[in-house]
Amino acid sequence: MSWDIIHIVESLIGVILGGLITLGVNLYLQRKERESQYAIQNKREIYEPLYDEVKQKHKDLKEFSDPFNAATTLKTWVEFKPSTRLRAPDELKELIQKFDDKGREYYNFYWKANQILCTHINEYLNAVRSELDEREYSGGNFDILKREIFEAYAGDFYSGRILREKRHAYAPERIMKFKSDSSLTFEEFFHRVCSSIENEQAIIDLRKSRGEIVEATEELERYLKAKIDFIFEKYEGKLAKV
């Protein structure tokens, strides 16, 4: 009789242990599944949208343009729901704050530099006006020329060289048309303006600020790319192989 009781107890213990192990395994798998879903959700709702915008801003900064505005430096981050922003890691929030601070500084320096550049473009255009084709730039067309040069080549003036890899709105020969007997070229005009703004404090500040925001942009871009790649390799890559 005692052996029967011992056998029953052993069986019950085995059933209980088996049940506990099964429960533990199921809970572990459920936790891993939730972890996977959570990570993939963050990748698609946080990291990828931010990465796309930051990557575009990096491209714009390479061309010495200003991809920011007075309201925000990262539109995607601002448009996130509060619950979405809460899911972002503290490290990401710190990088975004650094990016925002440097972006706002760059925006303010860019605005000040624009005023200086416009003044120098206007001065040099007036100085060489006699070299221009009068038929093209009579009346209000001369003011249009000033605006076109600034809008198409502001970033080039700030960089100190014509950015050949940049897609310009207008080719130099399309913007400035000279008299047939003039020896002046757009490139010569361009370098005259560059030389005139070289020592302007607003331009010096802009170039320094650009270096800082580019560094912050690259740091944020690397972080987001690493997060996206890690989640894909650890979670989505495995799903794709199943």
Backbone torsions as a table, in degrees:
resi	resn	phi	psi	omega
1	MET	NA	-41.5	-179.5
2	SER	-64.6	-34.5	178.0
3	TRP	-66.4	-36.6	178.6
4	ASP	-64.1	-40.9	-179.8
5	ILE	-65.5	-44.0	179.0
6	ILE	-61.0	-40.5	-179.8
7	HIS	-64.9	-41.3	179.5
8	ILE	-64.3	-43.5	-179.9
9	VAL	-62.9	-43.1	179.2
10	GLU	-61.6	-40.1	179.6
11	SER	-65.1	-42.5	179.3
12	LEU	-63.6	-42.7	178.3
13	ILE	-61.4	-41.7	178.6
14	GLY	-62.5	-42.3	178.9
15	VAL	-64.1	-44.0	-179.4
16	ILE	-63.6	-47.1	179.0
17	LEU	-61.8	-42.3	178.4
18	GLY	-61.7	-41.4	178.7
19	GLY	-64.5	-41.5	179.4
20	LEU	-65.2	-39.9	178.9
21	ILE	-64.7	-45.1	178.4
22	THR	-61.0	-43.0	178.5
23	LEU	-62.2	-44.3	180.0
24	GLY	-62.2	-42.9	178.9
25	VAL	-63.0	-43.9	179.9
26	ASN	-63.0	-42.3	179.0
27	LEU	-64.5	-40.0	178.9
28	TYR	-63.7	-45.1	-179.7
29	LEU	-65.4	-38.9	178.2
30	GLN	-64.9	-40.1	178.8
31	ARG	-64.3	-42.4	178.8
32	LYS	-65.7	-36.1	178.8
33	GLU	-66.6	-43.5	177.7
34	ARG	-64.0	-40.3	177.7
35	GLU	-60.4	-43.0	179.2
36	SER	-64.3	-47.0	-179.5
37	GLN	-63.3	-40.8	-179.7
38	TYR	-63.3	-44.6	-179.3
39	ALA	-65.1	-45.1	-179.9
40	ILE	-65.0	-37.8	177.3
41	GLN	-62.8	-43.7	178.1
42	ASN	-63.8	-39.6	179.2
43	LYS	-59.5	-46.4	-174.5
44	ARG	-79.2	-31.7	-174.8
45	GLU	-97.8	-21.3	-177.2
46	ILE	-118.0	-61.9	-169.7
47	TYR	-68.9	-46.8	-177.1
48	GLU	-65.5	-47.5	178.1
49	PRO	-60.2	-41.4	178.8
50	LEU	-65.9	-41.7	-178.2
51	TYR	-61.9	-42.7	-179.6
52	ASP	-61.1	-42.8	-178.8
53	GLU	-71.1	-43.3	-179.3
54	VAL	-63.7	-39.3	178.9
55	LYS	-62.5	-40.2	178.3
56	GLN	-67.2	-40.3	178.7
57	LYS	-65.1	-36.2	176.4
58	HIS	-60.6	-42.8	178.4
59	LYS	-62.7	-43.1	179.4
60	ASP	-63.7	-40.3	-179.3
61	LEU	-66.2	-30.4	177.0
62	LYS	-63.5	-27.2	-179.8
63	GLU	-95.4	12.3	179.3
64	PHE	59.0	29.2	173.8
65	SER	-94.3	175.6	-179.7
66	ASP	-114.4	103.5	-177.1
67	PRO	-86.3	9.2	-175.2
68	PHE	-108.4	171.2	172.9
69	ASN	-140.7	175.9	-174.2
70	ALA	-66.6	-23.8	-174.9
71	ALA	-83.0	-42.9	-174.0
72	THR	-157.3	156.8	173.8
73	THR	-101.1	-27.6	178.8
74	LEU	-128.1	97.5	-177.7
75	LYS	-62.0	-39.6	-178.5
76	THR	-59.2	-46.0	-178.5
77	TRP	-63.4	-42.1	-179.3
78	VAL	-64.4	-35.1	-176.6
79	GLU	-82.8	-8.5	175.2
80	PHE	-62.4	145.9	172.3
81	LYS	-67.0	151.1	177.8
82	PRO	-53.4	-37.7	179.8
83	SER	-66.0	-31.7	178.1
84	THR	-71.5	-43.1	178.8
85	ARG	-63.9	-31.7	178.7
86	LEU	-65.4	-27.7	-179.0
87	ARG	-77.4	-13.5	-177.9
88	ALA	-72.4	138.3	178.3
89	PRO	-62.8	152.2	180.0
90	ASP	-59.1	-37.0	-179.6
91	GLU	-61.4	-39.6	178.3
92	LEU	-66.3	-42.4	179.7
93	LYS	-61.3	-39.2	179.1
94	GLU	-66.0	-40.3	178.6
95	LEU	-66.9	-38.1	178.5
96	ILE	-66.8	-39.5	178.5
97	GLN	-63.8	-43.0	177.7
98	LYS	-62.4	-44.2	178.8
99	PHE	-61.3	-43.0	-178.9
100	ASP	-64.0	-44.5	179.8
101	ASP	-60.9	-47.4	-179.1
102	LYS	-68.8	-34.8	179.3
103	GLY	-66.1	-40.4	179.5
104	ARG	-68.1	-37.9	176.0
105	GLU	-61.4	-45.1	-179.0
106	TYR	-63.6	-41.9	179.0
107	TYR	-58.4	-44.9	-179.4
108	ASN	-66.9	-41.7	177.8
109	PHE	-65.7	-37.2	-179.2
110	TYR	-64.5	-41.2	179.8
111	TRP	-62.9	-42.5	178.7
112	LYS	-67.1	-40.7	179.9
113	ALA	-64.6	-36.2	179.4
114	ASN	-57.9	-40.8	-179.5
115	GLN	-64.3	-42.7	178.8
116	ILE	-64.9	-45.5	-178.1
117	LEU	-63.1	-43.9	179.2
118	CYS	-58.0	-42.1	180.0
119	THR	-61.0	-44.8	-178.0
120	HIS	-71.3	-37.4	176.4
121	ILE	-61.7	-45.9	-179.8
122	ASN	-62.0	-42.7	-179.1
123	GLU	-62.5	-46.2	-176.7
124	TYR	-74.4	-31.3	175.6
125	LEU	-66.1	-41.8	177.4
126	ASN	-64.0	-34.7	-178.8
127	ALA	-69.2	-30.3	-177.3
128	VAL	-108.6	14.5	-175.7
129	ARG	-58.2	-33.4	-179.4
130	SER	-67.4	-16.4	179.2
131	GLU	-86.6	-12.8	-175.5
132	LEU	-86.5	155.9	177.8
133	ASP	-69.4	112.5	-175.8
134	GLU	-61.2	-31.4	-178.6
135	ARG	-66.4	-27.9	-177.3
136	GLU	-86.1	-29.7	-169.2
137	TYR	-124.5	40.3	175.6
138	SER	-86.7	151.8	176.5
139	GLY	62.1	-134.3	-176.6
140	GLY	-72.2	-12.9	-179.5
141	ASN	-63.8	-26.1	179.3
142	PHE	-68.2	-38.9	177.2
143	ASP	-68.6	-34.4	176.4
144	ILE	-64.4	-38.7	178.5
145	LEU	-60.1	-45.2	179.2
146	LYS	-57.7	-45.2	-177.9
147	ARG	-66.8	-40.9	-179.6
148	GLU	-64.4	-41.3	179.0
149	ILE	-63.2	-44.9	-179.5
150	PHE	-64.4	-49.0	-175.4
151	GLU	-66.1	-35.5	-176.8
152	ALA	-84.2	-29.6	-169.9
153	TYR	-127.0	13.7	-179.7
154	ALA	-56.5	-48.0	179.9
155	GLY	-60.8	-35.3	178.9
156	ASP	-67.4	-42.5	177.6
157	PHE	-60.8	-41.6	-179.3
158	TYR	-67.3	-33.0	179.4
159	SER	-78.7	-21.5	-179.3
160	GLY	89.1	6.4	178.9
161	ARG	-155.3	157.1	176.1
162	ILE	-75.7	120.2	-176.3
163	LEU	-80.7	98.1	-175.3
164	ARG	-64.3	-29.1	-178.0
165	GLU	-81.0	-8.8	-178.8
166	LYS	-82.5	141.8	176.6
167	ARG	-85.6	102.4	-177.0
168	HIS	-83.6	147.9	178.6
169	ALA	-66.8	-36.5	-179.9
170	TYR	-135.9	140.8	174.2
171	ALA	-75.0	151.6	-178.6
172	PRO	-52.5	-42.9	-178.7
173	GLU	-68.8	-20.3	177.3
174	ARG	-79.7	-32.4	-176.5
175	ILE	-80.7	-53.6	-175.3
176	MET	-111.3	121.0	178.1
177	LYS	-115.9	123.6	-174.3
178	PHE	-101.9	164.8	174.2
179	LYS	-65.3	154.8	-176.5
180	SER	-62.2	-28.8	-178.1
181	ASP	-96.6	8.6	-179.6
182	SER	-86.4	142.5	177.6
183	SER	-99.7	-2.7	-178.2
184	LEU	-72.5	142.1	176.9
185	THR	-123.9	163.3	178.1
186	PHE	-62.0	-40.6	-179.2
187	GLU	-60.4	-39.3	178.8
188	GLU	-66.7	-45.2	176.8
189	PHE	-58.8	-44.1	-178.9
190	PHE	-58.1	-48.0	-177.1
191	HIS	-70.8	-27.4	174.7
192	ARG	-64.9	-45.1	179.2
193	VAL	-65.2	-43.2	178.9
194	CYS	-57.1	-43.3	-179.8
195	SER	-64.9	-36.2	-176.9
196	SER	-71.9	-27.6	-178.1
197	ILE	-96.9	-6.2	-172.1
198	GLU	-54.4	-40.2	-175.8
199	ASN	-99.9	7.7	176.7
200	GLU	-70.8	131.3	-177.2
201	GLN	-61.1	-35.3	-179.6
202	ALA	-63.1	-35.5	179.5
203	ILE	-74.5	-40.0	177.3
204	ILE	-61.4	-44.7	179.0
205	ASP	-63.2	-40.6	-179.2
206	LEU	-62.7	-46.0	-178.1
207	ARG	-65.1	-39.1	177.8
208	LYS	-65.6	-45.2	-179.8
209	SER	-63.9	-36.5	178.9
210	ARG	-62.6	-41.5	178.2
211	GLY	-59.5	-38.6	-179.0
212	GLU	-71.3	-41.4	-179.1
213	ILE	-73.3	-31.9	175.6
214	VAL	-63.6	-42.5	178.4
215	GLU	-62.0	-44.4	179.2
216	ALA	-65.8	-36.0	179.1
217	THR	-66.4	-44.9	-179.8
218	GLU	-64.7	-37.9	178.6
219	GLU	-64.2	-44.8	179.0
220	LEU	-67.5	-39.7	179.2
221	GLU	-63.6	-43.2	178.8
222	ARG	-62.9	-42.2	-179.8
223	TYR	-61.4	-48.6	-178.5
224	LEU	-64.1	-40.9	179.4
225	LYS	-63.7	-41.2	180.0
226	ALA	-64.4	-40.7	178.2
227	LYS	-63.4	-45.6	-179.6
228	ILE	-62.1	-46.4	-178.8
229	ASP	-65.2	-41.4	-179.3
230	PHE	-62.5	-46.9	-178.6
231	ILE	-65.8	-38.8	178.6
232	PHE	-63.8	-47.2	-177.6
233	GLU	-66.0	-41.2	-174.3
234	LYS	-79.6	-34.4	-173.6
235	TYR	-117.2	-59.6	-174.2
236	GLU	-70.4	-35.3	179.2
237	GLY	-61.7	-39.1	178.6
238	LYS	-67.2	-39.4	178.8
239	LEU	-63.6	-37.3	-177.6
240	ALA	-67.4	-26.4	-178.3
241	LYS	-83.5	-16.4	-177.9
242	VAL	-71.3	NA	NA
